[in-house]
Amino acid sequence: MSLSHDHDMAVSLNQQDRSRRAFVSTLRSHVLQRMSGDLRQHYEHAVEPEHAKSGTPLETPEAIHEALKGEFPFKAYSSVRTAAQEMVFDVVSDAVDRQLEVLNEKAAKPAKHGTLTLDPALPLPKSVTGIDVHLSPGSYHAEHAQDDVTAGAVYDNSIDVFAFGQFGKQHNDIGATLSNYLRLKYPDFAPAAILDCGCTIGHNTLPWAETYPAAEVTAIDVAAPVLRYAHARAESMGIAAHFKQMDATALAFDDGQFDVVFSSMFMHELPLKHIQQYLREAFRVLKPGGILWQMELPPMNAMPNYENFYMNWDTFYNNEPYYGTFRKQNYQQLLVDAGFSADDFVEATMPRYTFVGEAAFREAIQGGNTFDTLTGRMDPKGTRWYGFGAWKR
Amino acid sequence: MSTRRIPRKRRGQRHQFFEADGVDEVLSCVLRLTSEVSALSERLYFAERVLEARGMDMAGEIEGYRMSEADEAALSAERQRLIETVLAQLGASGSGAESIEDDVNSES
């Protein structure tokens, strides 16, 4: 496996690091393909028919979850998936730990392209500090040295192992896909100011600067270590972006300042009340004629029951406790409650831009939306990202 | 002693999927051990390639190597040591323990 970073914040790996990472990626891939396939087969051939026969059909994701909990394939899948998730952070931490000083020195170099603005007084939400999100020790915010970037480095490296290449070579496919969707679908739309909320290491921020080179790109997060890393990473790639420590539920921007408010895999990590506050803030800072456009997990009402059970595993077992509540919402209604008009709602399922290339992407987005086993899931057979948002009139 | 600075264990309880205590943790240990075995065998693979690049057919020579009695004995002892180490907690308890029941129940 060869994953390229092309930025100075990449850690050097020795052969043992590479072997251990490759093993954990392979293990994760085995769990998500083979073991998840075994689980599904057990459900379809044994559990579901038994329940149908006994007159208690499994009609909700919750019922499927309950019925599978005691079954060996579920226990094996869940136990191995949890162990593999823990191993992701363990194997990447070795190299980061060895190079912690070097990384922090590199990150402290003066900026040439963009800016970094930290706010040490910003209160951090419990959704970040209270639990180790994704089972990642230290979550996004823990610091181990002065002006530390460790959490950012661990996150960046963990994506390598976690996603086994499925997020693209620069981990930027989601940002590339959603920005290019707007560019191709709305060729007359020329945003001058773009905001990415909950940006972590900026991996999905930077493609916006590439898709819309004339735009000023700003990205916010509550956690300082990931922002320091994001800034250093962007600087070394020569891409201008402005990273600011800020809470998306209380944006320190004027009304009508942005043409695009973007987020990726962000809302599902927030409590519902914070999602609602964030969406109201997004509406406020958008210019009339601007768009809120975000990549998220597909809503439960669009997906089959088994997919919903499978996708919601993380909310129970991967320290993502808000995820299930989020997916239950009517996304359009969430936006209407935040001030958008129902008529201006936009949603799309899209193939991965950096994988399929422009021509195939352009053709795919002319068609309708597809919600199936490839939607919102990492799958080498062809993941499809789900995006939704709304224009502000 | 480890000099690790980044914490390796997350906060909070691990989920228990198997009813019996410890099964999930043992599975985790086995997977981590397998990861180490994988890394070690890849290291050996690279060692063979490195020597090959220097004109030595290490893999071929290993296949053609004729073991001496001393080799047999050394490898056999190592195999037994490994099995005993891995299965240490599954065997009979060590001999020589004395009953301390009287002591425990005796009054001062």
Contacts between the chains, C-beta under 8 A, distances in Angstrom:
chain1	res1	chain2	res2	distance
A	15	B	42	7.4
A	15	B	43	6.5
A	15	B	46	6.1
A	16	B	39	5.3
A	16	B	43	6.9
A	19	B	38	6.3
A	19	B	39	3.8
A	19	B	42	4.2
A	19	B	43	7.0
A	20	B	35	5.6
A	20	B	36	7.8
A	20	B	38	7.7
A	20	B	39	5.1
A	22	B	38	8.0
A	22	B	42	7.9
A	23	B	34	7.5
A	23	B	35	4.6
A	23	B	38	4.4
A	23	B	39	6.7
A	24	B	35	6.6
A	27	B	31	6.7
A	27	B	35	7.6
A	74	B	17	7.6
A	75	B	17	4.3
A	75	B	18	5.3
A	78	B	15	7.3
A	78	B	17	4.6
A	79	B	17	4.4
A	79	B	18	6.5
A	79	B	23	7.5
A	79	B	24	4.7
A	79	B	27	5.2
A	79	B	28	7.8
A	80	B	27	6.6
A	80	B	31	6.8
A	82	B	14	7.1
A	82	B	15	6.2
A	82	B	17	7.5
A	82	B	24	7.2
A	82	B	28	7.8
A	83	B	24	7.5
A	83	B	27	6.1
A	83	B	28	4.0
A	83	B	31	5.0
A	83	B	32	7.7
A	84	B	31	7.0
A	86	B	10	7.3
A	86	B	28	6.9
A	87	B	31	6.8
A	87	B	32	6.6
A	87	B	35	6.7
A	89	B	8	7.5
A	90	B	8	5.5
A	90	B	32	7.9
A	91	B	35	7.5
A	93	B	4	7.3
A	93	B	6	4.4
A	93	B	8	6.4
A	96	B	6	6.4
A	97	B	4	5.6
A	97	B	5	5.6
A	97	B	6	5.0
A	100	B	5	6.5
A	100	B	6	7.9
A	131	B	11	7.0
A	131	B	12	6.6
A	132	B	10	3.9
A	132	B	11	5.2
A	132	B	12	6.9
A	135	B	10	5.2
A	136	B	10	7.0
A	137	B	6	7.1
A	137	B	7	4.1
A	137	B	8	6.1
A	137	B	9	6.2
A	137	B	10	4.7
A	137	B	11	7.5
A	138	B	6	6.8
A	138	B	7	5.6
A	142	B	7	7.5
A	144	B	5	5.0
A	144	B	6	6.4
A	145	B	5	7.9
A	150	B	5	7.9
A	150	B	6	6.1
A	154	B	6	6.6
A	316	B	15	8.0
A	317	B	15	5.3
A	319	B	10	7.4
A	319	B	12	7.4
